[in-house]
Amino acid sequence: MRRDLVSRDSTPRVYVIHENDAWVEPLRRAFATRAIPYGEWFLDAGVLDLRASPPPGVFYNRMSASSHTREHRYAAEYTGAVLAWLKRHGRTVVNGERALALEISKVAQYQALAAFDIATPPTLAAVGREHIPAAAERLGFPLILKHNRGGKGLGVRLFLSAAALTEHVGGPEFEEPVDGITLVQRYIKAPAPVITRVEFVGGQFLYAVEVDTSQGFELCPADACRVDAAAAAGVCPAQAPGEKFRIVPEFKHPLIARWQAFLAANDIGIAGVEFIVDEAGRAFTYDINTNTNYNPDAEAKDGRRGMGAIAAYLGGLLARESRQEGRQAAAG
């Protein structure tokens, strides 16, 4: 079921498109708890037969911008082809082609957010490392570099001076972005080392989680990310800070309506929206994550479950499709 995109089983189900088993495990449990039939399409490489028709069901795209860091270099491109195929055949897709385009390009994200008057950090896009110092000079310091197609905060570095940046760009530690685009971005200084991630499921607000950034920009909330990061640092995961992620009990923000309108206009049903507030109280949205994960410790303390909400939403779409097919069959 993982690689055969043309199933012989005609039973409608939810199909999860992804390339990272660990991130899907909580969703598998949520499906099982609710007895929702599902399958998985692991799209790292393979063959797409454009002559065939997709199986019936609901398709949830969880392809990640960081897929290339797991040796799945063309997973996003493969997913793009599959999403075009699904659209051609009229299948219900959650996080479709437009969502994928924004997932793999922060430049595209920022332009789409601007259409809804949602502020993003001042940013220049540099193609070619030799152009980064000039872009930085135009923007001014302090600033951060990040990959246009990154994920998990990979490649994010803070620079306080031109000398430090020039040394880094010319040195062996500089990471070439997979698409060749490096973002040179104004560093937004917050009163405290905290960013906020606002979760939406089915286009509706689920909850907001505050994330402690004092230990860096690796902000993936999933258990697998926490274990990998701790191991890389030589730290026992059991000794890692337990309050890095904290769900806000009652979150209200004037941008919620605009974020929802932005998501609806860009074919995004499920996403995490990350923003930071500067010392003057101005909010800057800097990332839209359409492959959102949830922190189990924070959810255990709060009671709300992201993957449970996703499973219920997808199960509802599947049930609706089944009812429609039933009515059509009766009418025919």
C-alpha positions in Angstrom: 0.0 0.0 0.0 2.9 2.3 0.5 4.3 2.3 -3.0 1.5 1.0 -5.3 -0.5 4.1 -6.1 -3.2 2.1 -8.0 -4.8 -0.1 -5.4 -6.9 -3.2 -6.3 -8.9 -2.6 -3.2 -11.9 -0.4 -4.0 -12.7 0.4 -0.4 -12.6 4.2 0.1 -10.1 5.2 2.7 -7.9 8.0 3.9 -4.5 8.0 2.2 -1.6 9.8 3.9 1.1 11.1 1.6 4.5 11.4 3.4 8.1 10.4 3.5 8.8 10.1 7.2 7.4 7.1 9.1 8.2 8.4 12.6 6.1 11.6 12.1 3.1 9.5 11.0 3.1 7.1 13.9 0.8 9.2 16.2 -1.7 9.6 13.3 -1.8 5.9 12.8 -2.8 5.4 16.4 -5.5 8.1 16.0 -6.9 6.4 13.0 -6.9 3.0 14.8 -8.7 4.4 17.8 -11.5 5.8 15.6 -11.6 2.7 13.3 -11.0 4.9 10.2 -9.7 2.9 7.2 -6.5 4.4 5.9 -3.5 3.7 3.8 -0.1 5.3 3.3 1.8 6.5 0.2 5.5 6.8 1.0 6.6 9.0 -1.8 10.4 9.1 -1.9 10.7 7.5 -5.4 8.7 5.3 -7.7 6.6 5.2 -10.8 3.4 7.1 -11.4 1.2 5.6 -14.2 -0.6 8.6 -15.7 -2.9 6.2 -17.6 -4.4 4.8 -14.4 -7.0 6.3 -12.0 -6.4 6.8 -8.3 -8.3 4.7 -5.8 -11.4 6.3 -4.2 -10.9 8.1 -0.9 -9.5 11.2 0.8 -5.9 12.2 0.4 -3.9 14.0 3.0 -0.6 15.5 1.9 2.1 15.6 4.6 5.1 16.1 2.4 7.8 18.0 4.1 10.1 20.8 3.0 13.0 19.0 4.8 12.5 15.7 2.9 15.8 16.2 1.1 17.6 16.0 4.5 16.5 12.4 4.8 17.9 11.4 1.4 14.5 11.8 -0.3 15.8 14.5 -2.7 12.9 14.4 -5.1 10.1 13.4 -2.7 8.5 16.9 -3.0 8.6 16.9 -6.8 7.2 13.3 -6.9 4.4 14.5 -4.6 3.7 17.4 -6.9 3.2 15.0 -9.8 0.9 12.9 -7.7 -1.2 15.8 -6.5 -1.7 17.0 -10.1 -2.8 13.5 -11.0 -5.3 13.4 -8.1 -6.7 16.8 -9.0 -7.2 15.7 -12.6 -9.4 12.8 -11.4 -11.4 15.0 -9.0 -10.2 13.4 -5.8 -10.6 15.1 -2.4 -7.1 16.3 -1.3 -6.3 18.1 1.9 -3.2 20.3 1.4 -3.1 20.2 -2.3 -0.8 21.6 -5.0 -0.8 25.1 -3.7 -0.1 24.0 -0.2 2.9 22.0 -1.4 4.2 25.0 -3.4 4.1 27.1 -0.2 5.6 24.4 1.9 8.8 24.3 -0.2 9.2 28.0 -0.7 9.2 30.7 2.0 9.4 33.3 -0.7 6.1 32.1 -2.0 4.7 32.0 1.5 5.7 35.6 2.2 4.1 36.8 -1.0 0.9 35.0 -0.3 0.8 36.3 3.3 1.3 39.8 2.1 -1.9 39.5 0.0 -3.8 39.2 3.4 -1.9 42.1 5.0 0.0 39.7 7.3 3.4 41.1 8.1 6.5 39.0 7.6 10.1 39.8 8.6 11.9 42.1 6.0 13.7 39.6 3.7 15.9 39.5 0.7 16.4 36.3 -1.4 19.9 35.7 -2.6 20.7 33.2 -5.3 24.4 32.3 -5.1 26.5 32.6 -1.9 28.5 35.4 -3.5 25.5 37.7 -3.4 24.7 37.2 0.3 27.1 39.8 1.7 25.6 42.5 -0.6 22.1 41.6 0.4 23.1 41.7 4.0 24.6 45.2 3.6 21.3 46.4 2.1 19.3 44.9 5.0 21.6 45.8 7.9 22.4 43.8 11.1 21.5 41.9 13.1 20.1 39.4 10.6 19.6 35.7 10.1 20.3 33.4 7.2 17.9 30.6 6.4 17.1 28.3 3.5 14.1 29.1 1.3 13.3 25.4 1.3 14.4 24.2 4.7 12.1 22.8 7.4 12.8 22.3 11.2 14.8 25.5 11.3 17.7 23.8 9.4 20.3 26.3 8.2 19.2 29.1 10.4 22.0 31.3 11.7 22.2 34.6 13.5 24.8 37.2 12.5 25.6 40.4 14.4 28.2 41.8 12.0 29.3 41.9 8.4 32.7 40.3 9.3 31.1 37.3 10.9 28.7 36.8 8.0 31.5 37.1 5.4 33.6 34.6 7.2 30.7 32.1 7.4 29.6 32.5 3.8 33.2 31.9 2.6 33.9 29.0 4.9 33.2 25.3 5.0 30.3 25.5 7.4 28.1 27.3 4.9 25.2 25.1 3.9 24.1 25.4 0.3 20.3 25.4 0.1 18.8 22.7 -2.0 17.0 25.1 -4.3 19.9 27.6 -4.3 18.0 30.4 -2.6 19.3 31.8 0.7 17.0 34.1 2.6 18.7 37.1 4.3 16.2 38.2 6.9 15.9 40.9 9.5 16.4 39.4 13.0 13.2 40.0 15.1 14.2 40.5 18.7 11.5 39.4 21.1 11.2 40.5 24.7 11.7 36.8 25.6 13.1 33.9 23.7 9.7 32.6 22.6 7.8 32.1 19.4 4.2 31.0 19.0 2.9 28.3 16.7 -0.8 28.4 15.9 -2.4 25.1 14.8 -5.3 24.8 12.4 -7.2 21.7 11.5 -9.9 21.8 8.8 -9.2 25.5 8.6 -10.3 26.0 12.2 -8.2 27.1 15.1 -7.2 24.2 17.3 -4.7 25.7 19.8 -1.5 27.8 20.1 1.7 26.5 21.6 4.5 28.7 22.9 8.0 27.4 22.0 11.1 28.3 24.0 13.9 29.2 21.5 16.6 29.8 24.0 18.5 26.7 22.9 18.3 27.4 19.2 16.0 27.3 16.2 15.4 23.5 15.9 11.7 23.8 16.6 10.2 20.5 15.4 7.8 19.5 18.1 7.6 15.8 17.3 9.0 13.1 19.6 11.3 11.9 16.9 12.8 15.3 16.4 13.4 15.7 20.1 15.2 12.3 20.3 17.3 13.0 17.2 18.4 16.5 18.4 19.3 15.2 21.9 21.3 12.3 20.5 23.2 14.7 18.2 24.0 16.9 21.1 25.1 14.0 23.3 22.2 14.6 25.7 19.9 12.0 27.1 16.3 12.9 25.9 15.0 12.2 29.4 17.1 15.1 30.7 16.0 17.6 28.0 14.0 20.6 29.1 10.4 19.5 29.6 8.8 22.9 29.1 10.1 23.8 25.7 6.6 23.5 24.3 3.6 24.9 26.2 0.1 25.0 24.9 -1.6 28.3 25.7 -4.8 27.6 27.7 -6.8 30.4 26.1 -5.3 32.0 23.0 -6.8 35.0 21.2 -5.1 37.1 18.6 -6.4 39.6 16.0 -4.6 37.7 13.2 -6.5 34.5 13.6 -9.2 35.5 11.1 -6.6 36.6 8.5 -4.6 33.4 8.9 -7.8 31.4 8.3 -8.6 33.4 5.2 -5.0 32.9 4.0 -5.2 29.2 4.5 -8.5 28.8 2.8 -7.3 30.8 -0.2 -4.2 28.7 -0.6 -5.8 25.2 -0.4 -4.3 24.5 3.1 -6.6 22.6 5.4 -4.1 21.6 8.1 -1.1 23.7 9.1 0.9 25.3 11.9 1.5 29.1 11.6 4.5 30.4 13.4 4.9 34.0 14.4 7.1 36.1 16.7 6.3 39.4 18.5 9.0 42.1 18.7 9.8 44.5 21.5 7.3 47.0 20.1 4.5 44.4 20.2 4.4 43.9 16.4 3.7 40.3 15.2 5.6 38.9 12.3 4.5 35.6 10.7 7.6 33.8 9.4 6.6 30.2 8.6 3.7 28.2 7.4 4.2 24.5 8.1 1.8 22.3 6.2 3.4 19.2 7.6 2.6 20.1 11.1 3.6 17.9 14.1 2.5 18.1 17.7 4.4 17.8 21.0 3.0 14.8 23.1 4.2 16.2 26.5 2.5 19.5 25.9 -0.7 17.8 24.7 -0.7 15.4 27.6 -0.8 18.4 30.0 -3.4 20.3 28.0 -5.7 17.6 26.8 -6.2 18.7 23.2 -4.7 16.3 20.6 -3.6 17.5 17.2 -3.4 14.1 15.5 -6.8 13.2 17.0 -8.3 16.3 15.5 -6.7 15.5 12.1 -8.0 11.9 12.2 -11.5 13.1 13.1 -11.5 15.7 10.4 -10.2 13.3 7.7 -12.7 10.6 8.8 -15.5 13.1 8.5 -14.5 13.9 4.9 -14.3 10.2 4.1 -17.8 9.7 5.6 -19.2 12.6 3.6 -17.8 11.2 0.4 -19.3 7.8 1.2 -22.7 9.3 1.7 -22.4 11.2 -1.6 -21.5 8.1 -3.5 -24.4 6.3 -1.8 -26.8 8.9 -3.0 -25.4 8.9 -6.5 -25.7 5.1 -6.7 -29.3 5.2 -5.5 -30.1 7.9 -8.0 -28.5 6.0 -10.8 
